[in-house]
């Protein structure tokens, strides 16, 4: 009897190994080669010089609700007109939200739905405490060591300039699109886009304009960022996480710190935040997260391919491994991060209220209501108040079609311009103006055509922001090719 059982176990193990081996052999990258094309040459040095000029306009967005805008914003708008005369002659322009330009390049075929290319030209402030660590002054626009330096070089004036450079070249050559193409350049993306992108969307709705697809920032070509992959990865993000900040408040009588009770508002709050932080929001390889890793899986080494090819067996192990790194964990679930604390105004006074602000980036499988319910459940204290911080809540986006015409045009263009790379659908874990533009787009995609390393990612909103001269030339070629591929 024992021998028969052992024999049966052996057969089952052989079947298991055979099934996994067959699945792994079949689990291979699709043939995604694109036909080689001759790309128009670009004077990268001249493009770099013009980006340097754009960086010198200190178009800084500081805080949500900011209304005061210095002359730099109008100066940048005027600069776009003066610097790109052919583009401005070929297109019409309206201004919305006072400082956000919408360009329209009319196509010859009215039956084709238009497409929308977007970027923003406002930038985040530069921390005064870190000025000494900048290799070049943050608004100098200096070109040195093969890079253009300054705030906006990566986020996101480089995209504005690259788009306008491409259109200037196309218009000068006599090209005109069959499909109408819109451009929208927001002036307040860094503080939520409530005046810029939101006004653009209101304009499109008022005009009855619906886009076939739109393209915004949100990802990039990742090089040596994802461990185990030798090829660069173009993550065309098909969805964007929602945004929610909750104020968690504990109340107490207060009083003098020399006679403290066993529990104060601060200690009660600390216990609540600890309980909340110790319980991750349930996640896993589903939806947009699964599509991202399924597309990457065939490109990993054999040992990892076995896991991805046999998720029916290894999924718990795979999810545990992916949850171990912040970047991949954020792809699989709603993230949470305590970011602000408020207590007493004086060191010897017990506060009557202690408040912690927790920021959530909501995965498309979740919602604001489900995250509030999760927060109450994890804190498990009816005396703790949970409230949405004013102006800090929006739902995650819909998931766009990874097989749609827009995605195909983007994938084709990336391969034509950047050569051999992996193209996958991804998820934007931060916030972009697409939260607005997606309301007037059948599909919304999020990626900038720049190669980023781990070192480059640290420069976003950080010190020594820069982009290479070569990268700007490739970006101009990308947008030019994209307009031809997606706009005809």
N, C-alpha and C positions, 0 to 999 in steps of 0.2 A: 504493500500500500504506500509506504513511504517513498519507494523508488518511483512509483507511478506519479506521485505528487511532484517529486523532484524533476522527473522527466517533463511533466506538464509545465512546471515553472520555467525550465530551460527552454522549452519550445516558445512559451510566451515571451521570454526575454529576447530570443532570436527574432521573433516577429516584431517586437518593439524596436529593436535595433535596426531591422530591415526597413520598417516603415519610416523611421527617422532618417535613415540614410537616403532612401528614395526621395523624401520630401526635401532634404538638403540639396541633393543633386538637381532637382527641379527648380529650386529656389535660386534663380540667377537673375542678374540685371536684364531689363528689357533692352532691345536694340533701339537706341535713341539717337543715332547719328543724324546730323543735319547736313544738308548739301552745303558745301563750301561756297561762300559768296565773296565777291570783291567789295570791300568796304571803302568808302571814300576816305582819303587821307585827312587827318586833322592836325592843325598846327597846335600841338599841345602846349607849347610855351606861351603862345598868345592867349589860349584859353586860361591857362594858369594865371597870367597877368590880370585878366579880367575878373577871375574869382578873387584874386587879391584885392582888387578895387571893391568888390561887393562886400568882402569881410570888413572893410574899414567903416562901413555904415554900422553904427552901434545900435542895431535894432533889438534891444533887450526887452524881453518880457519878464517881469519880476514876480508879480503875485496875481492870483485869480481875481478877476473883476477890475484889473488895471484899466484905467481910462486915459490917464495922462500919457501921451506919446510925444517924444521929442521929434525934431526935424529929420532925424536919420531915417525914419520910416518913409516919409514923403520923398526924401532924397533918394532912397533906393528905388522907389517906383519911377521917379523921373530918370534915374540911371538906366533902368530897363528899356525905357523908350529911346533914350539917346544912344545906347550901346548896340541895340539890335534893330536898326531901321528897316531892314528887309522883312523881318518877322512882324514888325508892327504895321507895315504896309499890307502884308498878306492877310493879317488877322484883324478882327474887330475886338474892342475891349470895353468892358464895363467895370466900374468899381463898386464893390459891395462892402458893407461894414466899414466904410470910409477908406480902408487901407488895404483891402484884399482885391487884387485884379483878377478878373475872369477874361481869358482870351478865347476867341472862337475862330477856328480855321475851317471855313465852310467847305464841305465836300460836294462833289458833283452828283452824287447819288442820294437823293432824299429818302429812298427806301431803306437805307442802311442806318441802323441805330448808331448814335455817336458814341465815342469813347472819351474818357476823362483822364488826363495826366495831372497829378497834383504834387505839390511840395510846399514847404513853408520857409519863410525867410526871417522869422524872428528867432532869437537865440536866448539861451539861459545866461544869467549873470556869471561873472567870474569872481570867485572867492578872493577877497583882498588878502586873506591870510596866506594864500598860496601863490601870490604873484611872483615871488622870487624864484619859484620852481619852474616857471615857464622859460623855455629856451629862447623863445621869441615873444615879443609883446602880444597879448591875446587879441588885439584888434589891429595888428600891424599889416596883416595880409602879406607878410614877407615870403619870398620864395628863396629857400635855402636848402642845400643838401638833397635836392630833388623833390622837395615837398612845398606845398602852400600851407602856411601856418596861420592859425587864428580861430576864434570862435565862429562856428558856422561852416568850417571847412568840411566837417563830416555831417553835421546836423544843423541845417539841411540846405544851406545856400548853395552847396555844391550841386545838388539836384536841380534847383531852380536854374542855375547858370548852365548846366549841361543840357537841360531841355531847351532853353532859349538858344544856345549855341547850335544845337541840332536843327532847330526850325529856321534859324537864320541861314544856315548852309543850304537847307532844302529849298527855302524860298528863293534864295539867290540863284540856285541852279534851275529854277523854273518848275520845280515839282509842285503839284497840287493834289491833295488827297481825294479819293472817292468818298470816303467816310468822313463826316464832320468830326473834328477833334477839338475838345475843350481843354484848356489849362486853367487851373486855379492855384494861386500862390498865397497861402494863408499868412496872416500877420500876427496870430496869437495862438498858434498850436501849442506852444510850451506852457500855456496856462488854460488849455482846454478847448480852444477854438470856438468859443461861444459867440464871438463877434465876426470872425473871419470865415472859417469853413461853414459854420452854422448859417451865416448870411448867404453864402454861396448856394447852399442847399435850398434855402428859402427862395432864392432867385430862380433856381432851376425848376422848383415845384411850381412857382408862379407862372413860368413860361411853358409849363407842360413838357419839360425835357427829362427824359429817362435815358440813362446810359446803358449800353450793352455791357460794359465793364469799366472799372476804374483802377488806377494804379497809384499807390502812395508809398511812403517809406514804411518800415516795419521789420525788415530783415536785410540781409546782404549776402554776398558770396563768402562763405566761411572757409577759411584755409587754416589747417592745423588747429582747429578749434574742437572738433569732435574726435575724441580719442579712438584710435583704431582705423581711421580712414585716411588714406594717402591722397585721395582726390579732393579738390574743393567742392563744396556743396552750395548750390543756389537754392535757398529755401524760399519758395514763393508762397508766402503765408496766405492761407485761404480763410482765416478767421482771426479774430482779435479778442483777447480776454476783456471781460467787463471790469469796471472799477468801482470800488466801494470802500469808504472809510467810515468806521463806526466809532462813536464816542461811548466808552464804557465807564459808567460813573458809580462810585461807591459813596454813600453819605454817612455822616456820623455827627455827634454833637459838637465836636471841636473842643477847644479849651487850651489850657496851658500844658506845655510839653513836660513839665516837672511832675504832673500827676496823670500819666497816660493810662487809659483802660487797656485791657488785654488785647483788644482789637481796635484799631483805628481805621479811618477811611482808607489810609494808605495801605495798611496790611491786608484789609479786606480786598482792596483792588488788586494788590500784588498776587494774592491767592487766586483771584478770578482770572487774571491774565495768564498766570502759570498753568492753570487747568486748560484754558483755551489753547495756549501755545503747544501744550503737550499732546494734543489730539489733532493730527492732520486731517484736513477735509478728505473724505474718501475719493480715490481717483483710480487711475489705471489706464491700460491701453485700449481705449475706445475712441470712436469718433475721429476728430482731427488729430489727436495724439497718435492713434493707431496708424492712420494714413502716413504720418510723418515717419514713424519708425519702420513701418512695412516697406516704404520706399527706400529707406537707408539700409535695411537689413541685408539685402543681397550683396552689398559692397563691403561688408565686414569680413574679417578673417574667418576661417572654417569653424573654429570653436564657437564664435558668436553667431555665425550663420545657422548652426545647429539649433541654437536657442530660438532665433527668430523664425526659422522654418517650421518649428514644432511647438508653437505657442500653446497648442491644445494640451501639451504635457508640461512645458517649462514656464508658462506665463507667470505663476507666483514668484518663481526665482528671478525671471527677467524683470518683473516690476520692482522687486526688492533691490536689484542691482541698479536699475535706472533711478530709483528714488534716493540713492546714495549721493548723488551730485545735485547741487542746487539748479543747474541749468536744465537737466533732464527731468528732475522732479517737478519743476515749474511747468513743463510741457504736459504733465500727466494729471495735474489736479489744480484746484483753486489754492493759491498761495495766501498766506497770512503773515503779516509783519507788524508787531507793535512799533510805532514810530514816534509817538509824542506822549509826554507825561506832564500833568499839571497837578500841583498840590497846594501846600500853604505858601503864602507870600513871604513868610518869615520863618527862620529856623527854629524858633522856640514856641511856635503856635501850631496846634493840631488843626488840620483843615476840616472844615465841615463837608467839603466835597473833594474827592480825588478822581481825576479823569485820565484815562488812557485812551489814546487813539490807535486803532488797529486798521491797517490798510490791507484790503483783499484785492487780488486780481482774479476775477471770476472766470473759471473754465466754462466753455460753451455748454457743458452738460448741466451746469448749475445756474442759479438765478439769485437776484438780490434777496428775495424772500427765503429761499432755501438756505442761504448763508446766514441770514439773521436767525433763522430757526436753529441752525447748527451752533451758532454762538450762544444762544440761550441754553441749549441742551448741554453744551460742554461746561459752561460756567455753573449751571445748576444752582443758582442763588436768586430767589425772587426779589431780593432787596437790591440787586444790582440792576441799574438802568442801562439799556442798550438803545442807542438812537443813531440814525444816519447823520453824519456830519453834514452840515448844510452845503449843498452844491457838490457833494462828492459821491455820486452814485449813478452809474449807468450799466445797463445790462450787457452781457457779452454779445458779440455780433453773430449774425447768421453765418453758416459755413458755406463758402462759395464753391462753385463746381470745379473740381480739379481736372475734369475732362472737357471743360468748356473751351470755346474759341479763344477767349482771352488768355487762359492758362497756356494753351498750345502755342499762341503767338509769342508769349513771354519765354517759354521753354526753348522754342526754336531760336529766338533772338539771342538768348544767353549762350547757346551752343555756337551760333555763328560768330559771335564776338569774342567769347572767352575760351572757345575750344572745348576740350574734353573735361566735362564736369558732371557732377550728379545733380539732377534737378528733382526736387521733392516738394510736395505741399506741406506747409508748416503752419504754426500757430504763433501769432504775435503775443508775447507775454506782457508787453508794456502798453502804452496808449498812443494812438495816432489820430490825425484828423479824419481817418476813415470811419471813425465812429459816427461822423456826420455824413460823409460822402456816400457811405453804403446805403443810405436812405433813398438815394436817387440812382443807384447802380444795380443792375441785375446780378452782377458779380463784382466783388471787390478784392483786389490782390495787393499785397504789401511787400515790397522789396526795393532797395536801391541797388543800382548796378556797380557796386564797389566791392573789391576784395578786402575782407577784414580778417586780421589775425586776432588772437587773444589780446595782444598788446594794443591793437587799434580799438577794440571794444572798451578798454579801460579809459580811453581818451574821450569817449562820448560823455558830455557834461563834465568832463574832468580837465586835467591839466594837459598842456601841449597838444591840443587838438590840431590835427593836420591831415592832409591828403596828398598823395603823390601826384606829380605832374602827369605821369603815365596813366594813372587811374582816371584822371579827368578826361584825357583824350579818349580812353576806352568808353567812358560813360557817354560822351558825345556821340560816338559811333553807335553805342547801344540804342540811345533814344532815336537816332536817325533811322536805324534799321527797324526798330519797333514800330515807328510810324508807318514805314513802308509795309511791314509784315501784318500789322494789326489794323491799319487804317485804310486798306484798299478793299 
